[in-house]
Amino acid sequence: MSERSVRLLAPEGTEIGLTLASVGERAIAYVLDVLLSQLVLIVFVVIGAIAAVVTTSEHVVALIVLGAFVIRHGYFLFFETRFQGSTPGKRLLRLRVVSRDGAQLGLDAIVARNVMRDLEVMLPLVLLVAPEAAIGRAPAWLAYPAVAWLLVVALLPVISRERTRAGDLVAGTVVVRVPRTELLRDEARGTKATRLRFTREQLAVYGEHELETLAQLLRSAEAGKADDDDLRVVATTIARRIGFEGNEPQRTPAVFLRAFYRDQRAELERNLVLGKRIADKHERTKPTTPRQP
């Protein structure tokens, strides 16, 4: 199945492109999470059973049932809330849930997408294994549409363009691959620009607004609307602001700016996937003592 991408629009107009997780990757991650949650559940039940035998308390059984319910439904809620859309299964496959509008993933979205899981997974499974339990004695005119609806819901990740399941549609989320930091594209293209690298401290100065402004400048330079002097002024300003001590901003401003654009964009993409959005430099913290890359 070919790779598909999604464009998340930042508040200042900067588009961040991310690769959508494939159906196979999502299925494997889900199976791994189910296996891990079941392992936790088995350990909990065994410990509870031992406690019930030792204490001979009738309340232990009720606690076991309550605990099993919490583990089954709280596993995904806990990890996706605590680790911004990433469960152990997703982490192994480098996947993450992100908000479709590019905002930080909220608790309401996490709850919504997980509440829908029973409708998407459990009911279709019950329909396949024990159809009488799902349909009962319902007349055919009612049973067939219900079955068709459940199948459509279960197949949404396959038939939808962005591979979203019903929970994603309700929550406004998508599942993407976590991008690697070695990212070269758009205005960062070029072999010379790949030689420069910037530290996290140096990239912690600017945000999405400044990135879009820099992209517009680089496009103007490619179109012949900005010369080397214009690029040199911007390059030296950025270098002074981030504490860069090399002579590249003066000697090769275009190379310096493309390299900075590349690393800045990769850093913003990484933060976006982690649920952190930096609109502009005013939301950034001042860099600590920067190191020469």
Steps between C-alpha positions, in 0.01 A plus 500: 500500500645837399596757759260786565571829667300760686563875519446660839447876481674707764343823634741718304431319173795261507407156371664202670496180295483164681474146367184312597539166672401206283212271591747219562710710736195608696374142521835370626527780756146428621568126534817571698309734730221246549752228585677727748174612662385138528831407662449777756142381550607139557762604755241715678241220508754248630608734778135573578415130510786433741383788717144365495618158620725642770259759636174308429338839448202530270598854409817382322296348219320829443835680494633250246202564269536876540875486443459287188255756360739786573796321340305406188363848438771706668806356323470710184369803689796498738776463242353731237442768765833456676713471186307727260331244278760225528442153648773236542385330179505827307842591640646173372375582150581874528134605479310773680150645515488871412220752474378555145509879537859497629404602853618323813327165548238555770346267754156533339636372167679209668185400690281530189718282278532232768132491594427415137733198506232258623277599209783460250672187629301312762159502332634381160696226680190390689312503170755265345541266797146494640258679266200395707638697793518818291185460296285280721153443362482824309308482170700486179399852391665632817790253529646543150537882514652469847754245375582714195550805723737312731703377203531852358616631838755219532634559147531879525882492539519311170253703295562852635765718334677586825457146643292635786277281708170616646670609822739720300211661313321578826813625676650684201826304513730307267775246566835591346853372490738687727737682261872454532703811562717452189243676286592671171237650276344815358723805550763284674597318182866518406816304574700780665225575752525147638846577646365741763324379811339698782450406863167472678587814698556696179173371353312595817490868399256523210154361427258434215451864402872558457536173308235608251665841464833333427335268246356802319845661490660188354227475237559865411872431463433208267271721294767772479307744718756496783879525458792382710508824698141445613579143598818609678311750718248236607767232545717717724196606702399138560859399577534776758165414654574126538866542595649348186872588478600366157565718194243326277233773546736755343677274251210280376175647636276294271658174614475606864132596469404178320676294765332694780161464327553125471587445865239749627226331301606156624496628858151650461372177346642302790335734751171491310486122510576515871203733543704818543434800279718811487321775309783754509818604680302654787392151608856372495732499797833673466776262400751388754868533417504383138761263368675541167354235262 
